[in-house]
Amino acid sequence: MIAIVTGDIINSQNTDSELWLPKLKNLLGSWSATPENWEVYRGDEFQLKCSVDEVFAKSMMIKSLIKTFENLDVRLAIGIGNEVFLSDKITESNGSAYVNSGRLLNDITTEGRTLAINTDNDKVNRDLNILFKWTSIDFDSWSIATAEIIHRLLINPELTQEELAKELNITQSSVSQRIKRSHFDLIQETDLFFRKKIAEL
């Protein structure tokens, strides 16, 4: 099994792509090579292939990066399944993971949701999508400051509050308050729950 994330940037037409696009490409490029494992196409849409275990954490890294830009957000459709045809370009590969992800993006765009998952297991879909509906209430309302601190902690969980304070040029007490407001511990717990649930497939 593999995981495919198909995403699109919300409100991209109202923001200069030169601000966010290089950073998105840098993030995706830090994980694997393009165009085999990820690709940005049509200006504001992208696809990423990764391991099933890592897909929620990587989705949160993408989400938190995009939310550091004013008025931007991202839809993320996670598809879990197989890969029956492997091309040199991810957008030309095929299998149930690709189908599950691509169709799901259309569905959540219509429904106004920003995070969902589609696997071949209806029970896993139901349980995880209920969880994602609840957590998205929090994720979708992240401020720029909250997204910034979450992104840094997701990329490097070993960062101390002192190091974060220095990076962000704020006090350690401000870092502590931001971490608390961000519910970062809940994101970590959700990731652990996701990994356990996805093991049922």
Salt bridges, closest charged atoms under 4 A:
ASP8 OD2 - ARG75 NH1 2.97
GLU39 OE2 - LYS89 NZ 3.56
GLU45 OE1 - ARG42 NH2 2.96
GLU54 OE1 - LYS58 NZ 3.32
ASP73 OD1 - LYS63 NZ 2.85
ASP73 OD2 - LYS67 NZ 3.69
GLU83 OE2 - LYS49 NZ 3.01
GLU111 OE1 - ARG113 NH1 3.06
ASP127 OD2 - LYS123 NZ 3.03
ASP127 OD2 - LYS197 NZ 2.73
ASP138 OD2 - HIS183 ND1 3.49
ASP140 OD1 - LYS63 NZ 2.60
GLU148 OE2 - ARG152 NH1 3.87
GLU148 OE1 - ARG178 NH1 3.93
GLU167 OE1 - ARG152 NE 2.66
ASP191 OD2 - ARG195 NE 3.20
GLU200 OE2 - LYS197 NZ 3.34
